[in-house]
Amino acid sequence: MRNGWVWGRAPATIANVGPGFDVFALAIHGPRDEVAIRPADKDSLAVEGVGAAGLPTKFSENTAGIVIDALRAATGIFQPLQVRVRKGVPPSRGLGSSAASCAGAALAYLKAFPSSSSLGAEGFIHAAVAGEAAVSGRHYDNVAAALLGGFVTVASTQPLILQRVTVSSRVALAIAIPDILLKTADMRRVLPDLVPLRDAVGNIGRAATLALALSRGDASLAGRCLEDRIAEPARASFLSGFAEAKAAALGAGATGFAISGSGSTVFGFAPNQAIAGSAANAMCGAFKALGTHATPLVTTADNSVPLGAVVSKAGPRFSIVAA
């Protein structure tokens, strides 16, 4: 706490992770959002950092404010608050920017009002999703990973059934973040209403095997399971350089390639940091050749558990498993 401020910090996340549309998400080391709150005479909210100029500062319209209001309603703690959102996760790039703000707000609220821990992990996840819903629809993948860390699989939202596992550092991530904005809401509208049975079965098989591979730290098997036949084919045409970046990543040694969330960020798995670095640079080179600047990132899963001991209050439908 500094000058009465308490801070909540939440990481960037990769949703879908290939075939796991709206089911898988992976927290990563790297960009993060920070949300600070302190008691005040009336509510106020300010936003600074990456992409801040395009984000609302009205308390009831910003994702952080919406989450805090949801937590107030759930806890009955209606203390007016001054809120400061510091963006580190770039918006509209497929790295869970809105989810990071939502999770950061929830974590700051928990620190400011420890008695709110009685809500348990489920309560905080549901409140954070209320903020996410205002931007990109009511889906739990990014928010769950931002609050819980590691690799999260969501089996059901009503009731909330999910699993969280620690991902070995043997699985390195090669990431390219191009200067292309793709809004999640827009990218959800291009998804097909119906998919062929063979594509659905293929996605299920790869998703199941991908979860197993990540829990075992097998980057080779995980990469081979990144192919998505449902969301990615519909979205790839909106991402200039998709095919070129994929060829570059695989040519540099990445074991697989996929769009992060709804894009525009793309990523691949690699068996070590050196290969991941080569793949990230190769992807950025492919975008550059087409006239688009892209920023490389070489990282691993963020296995910290921001919600900490609150997770133990979640009940039998919720579990954390160490790999």
N, C-alpha and C positions, 0 to 999 in steps of 0.2 A: 504494500500500500504506500503510495506517495501522494502527499497533500490530500489525503482522503480518497484518492482514486484506488479502485481495485481493477485489475486487468484480467481479461479472459483471452487466451490465445488459441487459435485453431488452425490446423494445417490445410494446405491445398489437397485436393482429392481427385483421383481418377475414377469416374463412374463407368458402369457397364463392364469395363475391363474385357473387351472383346465380346463374347457371346452372352454375357450376363446382364442384358438390358433391364434396368430398374431393379436389379437384384444384387449385383456386385459393386463394391467400391473399395478403393485402396488409398489410405492416407500416405502421403509422401513427405520426406524432408525437403525443405526448400521454401517457397513462398508461403506466407501465413498472414492471417488477419488478426488484428488486436482490437478488442473492444474494452474501453474503460468506462466505468460508471462511478458516480458518487452522489450522495444525497444533495438535494437542491430544494428551492422553494417551489419551482415548477419544472415540468419536463422540458428538456431541450436536447438537440442532437446536432452534432457536427461530423462531417466526413472529410478525411484527408487521405493522401496517398495515391496509389495507382488507380487511375480511372475514376477518381472521386468526383470530377466535374460532371459526370453524367448520372450521378446517383442522387436520389431524393434525400433531403435533409429534414423534411417534415416527419415528426416522431411517428405518426400513425401510418406513414407510407414507407419508411425505411425498414428493411428486413430486421435489423437489430431492435428497433422500437416495437415492431410487431411481436417479436419473440418475448420481449420484456412484458408487454401487455398480456400475452398468453400466460406467462408465468405469474403475473399478478393475479389474474383471474383464478389460476389453479391454487395459489397459496394464500390469497387474501392479504398480501403485503403490498400496500398501495403507495409506498413512499415515492414522492416525485424524484426524478433523477436527471442529472446531467450526464449525457452519453457522448463519448468520443469514439468514432470508428476510424481506425487506421488501416487502410487497405494495402495489403501486400500481394494478394492474389488477384491477377488482372481479370476484370469482368469479360464475359462473352468469349472466353477462350477454352472452355471445356475443362477447367480445373477446379470447379466447385466454389467459385467466388462468393455467390450468395450464401451457400451452405457454410462457408468459413465465417462470414459475418454472423449468421444465425447461431452457429455453435459458440463463437466468441462471446456473443451476448448472453447466451445461456450460462456459460462458464463464469462470466463476470457476476451475473446475478447470484449464482451459487456461492461464490466467494463473499459477496456483499451480505447475503442473507443465508447463513449456514443452515438455518432451520428448514429451508426449502429442500434440503436433501431428502426429506421425508417423501418427496415425489418419486424418488428412485430414478433409475436410468430411463425407464419407459416414459415417465412424466417429462423429463428434459428433452428426450428425443421428440415426443409429440409436440411439445411447445416450439422446438426449433423448426420442425416441419411446417408449422403455421407460418413462419416467416418465409420459408422456401416456397411455399405454395403461392405467395403473392407475386413471385417472380416467374417461376417455371413449372408450376403444377405441384400437386401433392405426391411427391415421391421421396423415399426415405434413404436411398443409397448414399448420396454424398453426405447428408447430415449425420447419419449413423457413423460413417467412417471418420468424420471430423471430430465427433464427440468421443469415439471409442478407440481410434487409432487402429493400425494393422489392416487386415483384410476382412471385410464384413460381407456376409451374405444374408439377404433378407428373404425369409420364406413366406412371411405374412405380415400385414400391417394391422389388421383387425381380426384377431388379436395380434399384437406385435410378437413375432417369432423371428429371432435372428441369431446368427453365430458370428463370433469374432475370433480370428486366429492371428498369431504372430507369424510374420513372414521373415524367413531367414535372410540375412544380409548377403547370402550367396546369390540371391536374385537381384541383379542390378537393373536399373531403369535408364533407358536412353530416351530423352524427351526433346522435342522441338516445338517451340511456341511461336508460330508465325503471326505476323501483324495483319491478321484477318479476323474480323469480328463476326461471330455466328451466335445469334441469340438462341438460348435453349428453347424458348417458346416457339420460335420459328422452326427450329429443327425437329421439334416434336410433331408439328403439323404435316411434315412431309413423310411421316412413317406410314407404312401400309396398314390397312385395316385387316387384311387377310394375308396369310403366308402359306406356301405349300407345305404339306405335311413333312416332306423329306427335309425341308429347311428347318422346320421346328425341331424335328428329331435330331438333326445334326447339331443344332445349337445346344440342345439339352445335353447331348453326349459330351461336347467340348466343354461346356460350362462345368459339368460334374468333374471332369478330369482336370480342368484348370484349377478348381478349388483344391483338389487333392495335391496337385503339383506344387502350388504355392505353399500349402501347409508343410510340404516336405522339402521346400527349398530347391526344387528341380526347375531351373531356368529353361532348360532345353524342352522339357515336356510342356511347361507353361506356355512357352512361345508357340509351340505347334498347335496349341488349343485356342489361340487368340482369334481365329477366323470367325467372323460374324456374318450370317446370311440374312439377317432381319433388318437391323437398323442401319448398319454401315453401307450397304448398297444404295439405300435411299438417300443417304447424307453425303456420300463421297463426291457426287457431282457438284456439290456446293462448295467443296474445298479444293480450290485450284492448287495443283501440285501433289494431290493425294497419291496418285499412282507413282509419280517420280520419287516422292519421299519414301514410299514403301519399298521400291526397288533399291534405293540407296541404303536404307536401313538393313535390309536383308543381305545386300552385297557387302556391307561392312561387318557382318557377323551377328547381327541381332537374330534372336531365335524366333521372333514373331513380330507382328506390327499391327497397330489398331489406332482408331481415333479415340482420343480421351474424351469421355462424356459425349457431348454433342458437337465437339470441335470448337475451335480450329486446331487445338493442340493435338499432336500425334505422339505415339510412344512405341517403344519396343522393349522386350526383355533381353537380357544378356547375362552370360555366366560370370562376368567380372566387370569392374569399373573401367578397365582399359578398353575392352570391346564396346562397352556402353558409350564411352567417350567418342570412339571412332564412328559409331552409328549415329549419335546425336549430331556430330559435325557433318556427317554425310547427308543427313536429312535436311539440315539447315542449308547446306550447299545446293541441294536440289531445289529448295524454295528460292534461294538467291538466283539460281540460273533462270528462274521464271519471273524475276523482278520483285520478289517478296522477301523482305527481311524476316529472319526467324532467329529466336534466341535458344541456344542449346542448354540443356540441364541434364546433368548426370547425378543420379541419386539412388536412394533405396526407400523401402517402406518405412514409414514413421510408426513404430510400434508402441509409442507412449500411449497411456490411457488417460486422456484429459479429465474424464469424469471420475477417475480414481475409485475411491472406496464406495461411491454412490452406486457403482455397478452391482455391488453385493446385495443391494436392496431390490434388484430387478425381478427376482422370482424364477421359477423353474423353466419358463419359456425362453429365457435369455441366458447365454453362457459365453464365457471366454475360454478358449483353449489355447494353450501354449504349444507351438510346433516343436 
